[in-house]
Structure formats: C-alpha cells, structure tokens
Amino acid sequence: MERILIIEDEKDVNQLLAQTLQDSGYETVSVWNGMDGLQALKQEHFDLVLLDLMLPYKSGDEVLRELRKESDIPVIVISAKDMVGTKIDLLTLGADDYITKPFDLGEVTARIVSNLRRYHKKETTKQITYKELVLDTEAKTITINETDLELTSTEYLMLELFLQFPNKVFSKSNLYETIWGYEYLGDDNVIKTHISNLRNKIKKHSEVEYIETVWGLGYRLAK
Ligand code: CA
C-alpha cells in the first residue's frame, strides 16, 4: 500500500485529507508541523508528501528545501490562494505540484494518482546516453541519432554491457560467459563475428567508433 505523509497544521483539514486518502486506498501518516514532518521522512518510507506552506516553527518551503537534500519523492504543496505568486519558486525548490485552498478533494486525489504514476515511471525507466547512443534498459532498445538500432539479442547484450560499464575492458571470455552464461572454450570467432556485425550496424548510422579493440585484452567502449 502506498504511504502518504500529510504535513498540515490545520487539524480538520489534515483529518479530512487523511480520511479521503484512506478511502482511496492509501495509508496515511499525519503530522502537524514541519519538524515532525522531516523527522518522519527520516525514519519511515513514504511514497508522496502533501505539504502545507504555512506551518508553525518551520515553514513548508524550508521543509521542502531540507527534504530535497535527501530525497526525490513527489511533493504536492498545499497553500492559500493568495500565495499563487510563490508557485514558480516552489517548483524551482523542487515541489512537483501545487494545490490551492480551498481545494476539491477529488482534485487532490487525482493529483496524487498522477504524481505517483509519473514518479514510478521515472523510477523504472533507466536511460543511459553516450555520445549519439541512447540505451533504454526497460524497453531494451538502443537508438543512435534517434534511429532504432536493429540488433540481435546478442548484439544488444554486448552493447548494453559496454554502455553500463564504460571503463571496463571485456576479455573475450568475459563477454562469452556474461552473455551466454557458460564457460568460454577459446573460440574467438564467435565473439569477433558479433563485434564485427555490431560495428557494421552502428557504422550505417554514425561516423563515431563505439567499440574499441584493446589488443591482447579484449574490447571496451571507445572514449
Ligand atoms: Ca497552515
């Protein structure tokens, strides 16, 4: 169950938010000031924070600034309508979204759903960019100059290895054992053929050399 921290000093508003979110299937923790909010964030795991701006002792923007040093979880700021001018500052400080009081509870829930979805997507999509190559580890695709490289699974796995470990020299047996998962028996030609095919496919779209031969040692990502 996703956990939401509610930092809001107005008790009835806090309770109303907690009740609404629990009804929507979230687990909530309520605190009434910024210091307790930061404390809770240090000690427990949350998926999202609802943060009021006008808080006693430590204001919402201070809480946000401190929280951002440690964490990138989604933060939705709640504030009075006349503070909309601060919206830009808050987004610069790292708030993900902004809701003004008086708010519609359905709207709050919808914003939470969309921020959580965006966050989880960001978490699982990992892209590695190197020169003109972009590797998407989730979609298992590699593009070059925005064109999909049509690779066999072996070629993909090789290029993925080079991109994930840009400083490592892979011996032929390293490559063999990593990709096929069994012991290298000294047949150079298999690796050579795949490397050569991979280089040719890349060459169709780019002048840049991506795979460097390190004589006597193996291959690595070209600098
Ligand atoms: Ca307040």
Boltz pocket constraint, residues with backbone or C-beta under 6 A from the ligand:
constraints:
  - pocket:
      binder: B
      contacts: [[A, 8], [A, 9], [A, 10], [A, 52], [A, 53], [A, 54], [A, 55]]
      max_distance: 6.0
